[in-house]
Amino acid sequence: MQQFAVTVSVEQALLAGSVYLTTTLADQPATPRDLATAVRKLVNVFQELTIDYLNGQGNPELEPTLRAGDDATSTIQGLCK
């Protein structure tokens, strides 16, 4: 039961994060293009992970998507320095 609760919490966090980032990006039309692109990539990763978790995929199958999320996060961090 605890594993189920953790999985649901992760899915909710990913979904809420993707909605928040999409809404914030839409509210900030002057966002530099490269930053907006990186944020959209991260949103796509969050949404893909949500679907993958719902489909019961485990860590080995998620590894490429998780790496893409790390790359997008690193890009965003680099652009915001």
C-alpha positions as CSV (number, residue, x, y, z in Angstrom):
1,M,0.0,0.0,0.0
2,Q,2.8,2.4,0.8
3,Q,4.4,1.8,-2.6
4,F,1.1,2.7,-4.3
5,A,0.8,5.9,-2.3
6,V,4.4,6.9,-3.3
7,T,3.7,6.2,-6.9
8,V,0.5,8.2,-6.9
9,S,2.3,11.1,-5.2
10,V,5.1,11.0,-7.8
11,E,2.5,11.0,-10.6
12,Q,0.7,13.9,-9.1
13,A,3.9,15.9,-8.6
14,L,5.0,15.4,-12.2
15,L,1.6,16.3,-13.5
16,A,1.3,19.4,-11.3
17,G,4.9,20.4,-12.2
18,S,4.2,20.2,-15.9
19,V,1.0,22.2,-15.6
20,Y,2.7,24.8,-13.5
21,L,5.7,25.2,-15.9
22,T,3.4,25.4,-18.9
23,T,1.2,28.0,-17.3
24,T,4.1,30.1,-16.0
25,L,5.8,30.0,-19.5
26,A,2.5,31.1,-21.1
27,D,2.3,34.0,-18.6
28,Q,5.8,35.1,-19.4
29,P,5.9,35.8,-23.2
30,A,9.2,37.6,-23.0
31,T,11.0,34.4,-21.8
32,P,14.1,33.9,-23.9
33,R,13.6,31.4,-26.7
34,D,16.3,29.0,-25.5
35,L,15.0,29.0,-22.0
36,A,11.4,28.4,-23.2
37,T,12.6,25.5,-25.3
38,A,14.4,23.9,-22.4
39,V,11.3,24.4,-20.1
40,R,9.1,22.8,-22.8
41,K,11.4,19.8,-23.0
42,L,11.2,19.4,-19.2
43,V,7.4,19.6,-19.4
44,N,7.4,16.9,-22.0
45,V,9.6,14.7,-19.8
46,F,7.3,15.2,-16.9
47,Q,4.3,14.2,-18.9
48,E,6.1,11.3,-20.5
49,L,7.1,10.0,-17.0
50,T,3.6,10.4,-15.8
51,I,2.3,8.2,-18.6
52,D,5.1,5.7,-18.2
53,Y,4.4,5.4,-14.4
54,L,0.7,4.9,-15.1
55,N,1.7,2.1,-17.5
56,G,3.7,0.4,-14.8
57,Q,7.2,0.9,-16.3
58,G,10.1,0.5,-14.0
59,N,13.5,2.1,-13.8
60,P,15.3,0.3,-16.6
61,E,12.6,1.5,-19.1
62,L,12.5,5.0,-17.6
63,E,16.3,5.6,-17.8
64,P,16.4,7.4,-21.1
65,T,13.5,9.7,-20.1
66,L,15.1,10.4,-16.7
67,R,18.3,11.3,-18.5
68,A,16.4,13.6,-20.8
69,G,15.0,15.3,-17.7
70,D,18.4,15.7,-16.2
71,D,19.7,17.2,-19.4
72,A,16.8,19.7,-19.6
73,T,17.3,20.6,-16.0
74,S,21.0,21.2,-16.5
75,T,20.2,23.4,-19.5
76,I,17.7,25.5,-17.5
77,Q,20.2,25.9,-14.6
78,G,22.9,27.0,-17.0
79,L,20.7,29.5,-18.7
80,C,19.5,31.0,-15.4
81,K,23.0,31.7,-14.0
